[in-house]
Amino acid sequence: MDILRKELNDIYSAQRLGLELLPSAGLTEVREMAAAVVKATDACAVITDASCDRCYIYSGRFGELMGFSDRTPSCVTADSSDEDVIYNRIHPEDLVDKRMLEYEYFKRVGAMDPEGRMHTRATCCLRMKDRAGAYRYIDNSTRVARLSPRGKIWLILCLYDLAPEQHGDEGITPRIVDSATGEISSLSFEAGRRHILTEREKQIMRLIQQGRASKQIAAALGISVNTVNRHRQNIISKLSVGNSVEAITAAKAMRLL
């Protein structure tokens, strides 16, 4: 149920990092930094390499608590720009808001000069399942760790740690923080959440939920069966699920209906 992944991947692709010669020493330095952070805090640090759809997950005791790893410290390399082993544990409702926060963050830093990109970060507090399946509140931050030689977004650092307060208000409390100026922007994604699915897609999902077949849905809405099926596929793609039944479950968990 990893929504908005395509939009974020499009942002990475727009950096056109394949046109640059990226220094391997830069990646090594940032990976060593992530390992040092984990050693000092026992938390979890993820380095995402936007140039090659790969991430490096470093975790301390936090990783054992949450079920990311069976030993401390640990480092896992994943051939994905997303840390799925972590994202699959985030509460579906919070994952939607985290994705929208990341999208807003990368749009903002993408419009900044290189210096501004390096002292701006996104922060939130979200619910994540631990090894035993219980939800815990987790502090999370995302920032650019290294720019390419041309000043594009290259390496991204994402930190996860147990929140001191194991209770929270509704939502993930998303913020974008500028460390240089001290400016903190609080965000709300209620309006964005309402527009992830179109009104027509919501209509079709409600009819699917009632047990209607595509032919019945087409008759009820005055559209063709092909149009209904196209909407079904769009919904499945948006919600990153395998079929319409899974789409209903995902949309309800994400509060999209």
C-alpha positions as CSV (number, residue, x, y, z in Angstrom):
1,M,0.0,0.0,0.0
2,D,2.8,2.4,-0.9
3,I,1.0,5.3,-2.4
4,L,2.7,8.2,-4.3
5,R,5.8,6.0,-5.0
6,K,5.6,6.9,-8.7
7,E,5.5,10.6,-8.0
8,L,8.5,10.4,-5.8
9,N,10.4,8.3,-8.3
10,D,9.6,10.9,-10.9
11,I,11.3,13.5,-8.7
12,Y,14.4,11.4,-8.4
13,S,14.4,10.8,-12.2
14,A,14.1,14.5,-12.8
15,Q,17.5,15.0,-11.2
16,R,19.1,13.3,-14.3
17,L,22.0,12.0,-12.2
18,G,22.9,9.5,-14.9
19,L,24.4,12.5,-16.8
20,E,26.9,13.1,-14.0
21,L,30.0,11.3,-12.8
22,L,29.2,10.7,-9.2
23,P,32.2,10.2,-6.9
24,S,32.2,6.9,-5.1
25,A,34.0,8.5,-2.2
26,G,30.9,10.6,-1.6
27,L,28.7,7.6,-1.1
28,T,31.3,5.9,1.1
29,E,31.5,9.0,3.3
30,V,27.7,9.3,3.7
31,R,27.4,5.6,4.5
32,E,30.1,5.9,7.2
33,M,28.2,8.9,8.6
34,A,24.9,6.8,8.8
35,A,26.8,4.0,10.5
36,A,28.2,6.5,13.0
37,V,24.8,7.9,13.8
38,V,23.4,4.4,14.5
39,K,26.4,3.5,16.6
40,A,25.8,6.7,18.7
41,T,22.0,6.6,19.0
42,D,21.1,2.9,18.5
43,A,18.4,4.1,16.0
44,C,17.9,3.4,12.3
45,A,19.4,5.4,9.4
46,V,18.6,4.8,5.8
47,I,20.7,6.2,2.9
48,T,18.8,6.4,-0.4
49,D,20.9,6.7,-3.6
50,A,18.6,8.5,-6.0
51,S,20.9,7.7,-8.9
52,C,20.4,3.9,-8.9
53,D,17.2,3.0,-7.1
54,R,19.1,1.6,-4.0
55,C,19.1,2.1,-0.3
56,Y,21.3,1.1,2.6
57,I,19.6,0.4,6.0
58,Y,21.7,0.7,9.1
59,S,20.1,-0.2,12.4
60,G,21.0,-0.6,16.1
61,R,18.8,-1.9,18.9
62,F,15.9,-0.1,17.4
63,G,16.1,-2.4,14.4
64,E,15.8,-5.5,16.6
65,L,12.9,-4.0,18.5
66,M,11.0,-3.2,15.3
67,G,11.9,-6.4,13.6
68,F,14.1,-4.9,10.9
69,S,17.1,-7.1,11.8
70,D,18.1,-10.0,14.1
71,R,21.4,-8.6,15.1
72,T,23.0,-5.3,16.2
73,P,24.4,-3.4,14.5
74,S,23.2,-4.4,11.1
75,C,23.4,-3.1,7.5
76,V,21.1,-4.2,4.7
77,T,21.4,-3.2,1.1
78,A,18.1,-3.1,-0.8
79,D,17.6,-2.7,-4.6
80,S,14.9,-0.2,-4.2
81,S,14.8,3.6,-3.5
82,D,12.3,2.9,-0.7
83,E,13.1,1.1,2.5
84,D,10.2,-1.4,2.1
85,V,11.2,-3.4,5.1
86,I,10.4,-0.3,7.1
87,Y,7.5,1.1,5.0
88,N,5.6,-2.2,5.2
89,R,5.4,-1.7,9.0
90,I,4.0,1.9,8.9
91,H,0.3,2.3,9.7
92,P,-1.4,2.6,6.3
93,E,-3.0,6.0,7.2
94,D,0.3,7.4,8.4
95,L,2.1,6.1,5.3
96,V,-0.2,8.2,3.1
97,D,0.7,11.4,5.0
98,K,4.4,10.5,5.1
99,R,4.5,10.1,1.4
100,M,2.7,13.4,0.9
101,L,5.2,15.0,3.3
102,E,8.1,13.6,1.3
103,Y,6.6,14.8,-1.9
104,E,6.1,18.3,-0.6
105,Y,9.6,18.3,0.9
106,F,11.3,17.3,-2.3
107,K,9.3,19.8,-4.3
108,R,10.4,22.5,-2.0
109,V,14.1,21.6,-1.8
110,G,14.1,21.1,-5.6
111,A,13.3,24.7,-6.0
112,M,16.0,25.9,-3.6
113,D,19.6,26.8,-4.3
114,P,22.1,24.0,-3.4
115,E,22.9,25.6,0.0
116,G,19.3,25.7,1.0
117,R,18.8,22.1,0.1
118,M,21.4,21.0,2.7
119,H,19.9,22.7,5.8
120,T,16.2,21.8,5.2
121,R,14.6,18.7,6.5
122,A,11.1,17.1,6.9
123,T,10.0,15.7,10.2
124,C,7.0,13.7,11.5
125,C,5.9,11.2,14.1
126,L,4.2,8.1,12.8
127,R,2.9,4.7,14.0
128,M,4.9,1.6,13.1
129,K,4.5,-2.0,14.0
130,D,7.2,-3.6,16.2
131,R,8.4,-7.2,16.1
132,A,5.4,-8.3,18.2
133,G,2.9,-6.5,15.9
134,A,2.1,-3.7,18.3
135,Y,2.1,-0.1,17.0
136,R,4.6,2.3,18.5
137,Y,5.2,6.0,17.8
138,I,8.3,6.7,15.8
139,D,10.2,10.0,15.3
140,N,11.2,10.3,11.6
141,S,13.2,12.9,9.7
142,T,14.3,13.1,6.1
143,R,17.0,15.3,4.6
144,V,19.4,15.6,1.7
145,A,22.8,14.2,2.8
146,R,24.8,14.8,-0.3
147,L,24.4,16.8,-3.5
148,S,25.8,15.7,-6.9
149,P,28.7,17.7,-8.4
150,R,26.1,19.8,-10.2
151,G,24.1,20.4,-7.1
152,K,21.3,17.9,-7.7
153,I,19.6,15.8,-5.0
154,W,21.7,12.6,-4.8
155,L,21.9,10.9,-1.4
156,I,19.1,11.2,1.1
157,L,19.2,10.4,4.8
158,C,16.1,9.1,6.6
159,L,16.3,8.6,10.4
160,Y,13.9,6.5,12.6
161,D,13.9,6.3,16.3
162,L,11.4,5.5,19.2
163,A,9.5,8.6,20.1
164,P,9.9,9.6,23.8
165,E,6.1,10.1,24.0
166,Q,4.2,6.9,23.1
167,H,1.0,8.7,22.3
168,G,0.1,11.4,19.8
169,D,-2.5,13.6,18.3
170,E,-4.4,12.6,15.1
171,G,-2.0,12.6,12.1
172,I,1.7,12.5,11.8
173,T,2.4,16.2,12.7
174,P,4.3,16.9,9.5
175,R,6.8,19.8,9.4
176,I,9.5,21.2,7.2
177,V,12.4,22.7,9.2
178,D,15.0,25.2,8.0
179,S,18.0,24.8,10.3
180,A,19.7,27.9,9.0
181,T,16.8,30.4,9.5
182,G,14.9,28.5,12.3
183,E,11.7,28.6,10.2
184,I,9.4,25.7,10.9
185,S,6.4,25.1,8.5
186,S,3.5,22.9,9.8
187,L,1.6,21.1,7.1
188,S,-1.8,19.6,6.6
189,F,-2.7,17.0,4.1
190,E,-6.4,16.6,4.6
191,A,-7.2,18.3,1.3
192,G,-4.5,16.3,-0.5
193,R,-5.8,13.1,0.9
194,R,-9.3,13.8,-0.5
195,H,-7.8,14.2,-4.0
196,I,-5.7,11.1,-4.2
197,L,-8.6,9.2,-5.7
198,T,-10.9,11.0,-8.1
199,E,-14.6,11.2,-7.3
200,R,-15.4,8.8,-10.1
201,E,-12.8,6.3,-8.7
202,K,-14.5,6.7,-5.3
203,Q,-17.9,6.0,-6.8
204,I,-16.6,2.9,-8.5
205,M,-14.9,1.7,-5.3
206,R,-18.1,2.0,-3.3
207,L,-20.0,0.0,-5.9
208,I,-17.3,-2.7,-5.9
209,Q,-17.6,-2.7,-2.1
210,Q,-21.4,-3.5,-2.6
211,G,-20.4,-6.5,-4.7
212,R,-21.2,-5.0,-8.1
213,A,-19.5,-6.4,-11.2
214,S,-18.0,-4.2,-13.8
215,K,-21.1,-4.5,-16.1
216,Q,-23.4,-3.5,-13.3
217,I,-21.2,-0.6,-12.4
218,A,-21.1,0.6,-16.0
219,A,-24.9,0.5,-16.2
220,A,-25.3,2.3,-12.9
221,L,-22.9,5.1,-13.8
222,G,-23.8,5.3,-17.5
223,I,-20.3,4.5,-18.8
224,S,-18.7,1.7,-20.7
225,V,-17.4,-1.5,-19.1
226,N,-14.0,-0.6,-20.6
227,T,-14.0,2.7,-18.8
228,V,-14.9,0.9,-15.5
229,N,-12.1,-1.5,-16.0
230,R,-9.7,1.3,-16.7
231,H,-10.7,3.0,-13.5
232,R,-10.2,-0.3,-11.6
233,Q,-6.6,-0.6,-12.9
234,N,-5.9,3.1,-12.1
235,I,-7.1,2.5,-8.5
236,I,-5.0,-0.7,-8.2
237,S,-1.9,1.2,-9.5
238,K,-2.4,4.2,-7.2
239,L,-2.7,2.0,-4.1
240,S,0.0,-0.4,-5.1
241,V,-2.2,-3.5,-4.5
242,G,-2.9,-6.6,-6.5
243,N,-6.7,-6.5,-7.0
244,S,-9.9,-4.6,-6.3
245,V,-10.6,-6.4,-3.0
246,E,-7.2,-5.4,-1.7
247,A,-7.8,-1.9,-3.0
248,I,-11.0,-1.6,-0.9
249,T,-9.1,-2.8,2.2
250,A,-6.2,-0.4,1.5
251,A,-8.4,2.6,0.8
252,K,-10.4,2.1,4.0
253,A,-7.2,1.8,6.1
254,M,-5.8,4.9,4.5
255,R,-9.1,6.9,5.1
256,L,-9.4,7.6,1.3
257,L,-13.1,6.7,1.1
